Amino acid sequence: MIDATFDYGPRGRVVVVRDPAELARETVDLALTTVIAAQAERRWAYTALSGGSTPKAMGEVLARQPYRDLIAWHYLHVFWGDERWVPLSSPESNAGEAKRIFLDYVPIPASQVHPYETEGMTPEESAARYAELVRSLVPSDDGLPRFDLIFLGMGDDGHTASLFPHTAPIHEQDQLVVSHVVPKLESPRLTFTPLLLNAARLVIFLVGGAGKAQRLKEVLEGPEQPDELPSQVVRPVDGELIWLVDRAAASALEIASDLPRG
């Protein structure tokens, strides 16, 4: 159940729910709405998932009834907004974890699940192939593939997807998908660029927990500084941006005093 909704103008709409369980359920409901809309138009829905605890909780809900049977899985194509440079079998793999938690237990055709290739090639080759895959499958608008729904998380440092502070992909406006080495992690990452993220019909940030509260305040209510806070670079050009957050994550926002008590 939604507690409250607040309009942050070009920075998006903030939807506050009570707790992590409600956050997972509301996320599932938004995914269901997206698939239903595509089904009504007799077309596929194209969505991109992220890593993190909330998408995992969403997957656990999707794998159970009634949602397992409510979702028209054959209308859905699943991609990932970013990925670590690890095998699909690794517990660090975003796609691998999604498969193990729910995609392997729901009736979605295997041909409609699209993990990055992270073996037998370089990260640069993997990113280029993924961009080609996106271009070949996702319908385009003005030459840019337009996802129906992209789920994103926000890290403690304000990063999203694998757009980390002070890294070049924050400003990428030519390529759809890139690989880059994140210095503080000392490892390669694959990620959608702002060009692809901002072409989506709907982007939903999933943010939960008091540990994210101050950073969320900085992203939504602080000055524009995308090099410091890459989540600020996400501004769909002709789509909608929603921040789906629980009360704990919203607790530092100016609107916190307007939230229901109890």
Secondary structure, 3 states (H helix, E strand, C coil): CEEEEEECHHHCEEEEECCHHHHHHHHHHHHHHHHHHHHHCCCCEEEEECCCHHHHHHHHHHCCCCHHHHCCHHHEEEEECEEECCCCCCCCCHHHHHHHHCHHHCCCCHHHECCCCCCCCCHHHHHHHHHHHHHHHCCEECCEECCCEEEEECCCCCCECCECCCCHHHHCCCCCEEEEEECCCCEEEEEECHHHHCCCCEEEEEECCHHHHHHHHHHHHCCCCCCCCHHHHCCCCCCEEEEEEEHHHHCCCHHHHHCCCC
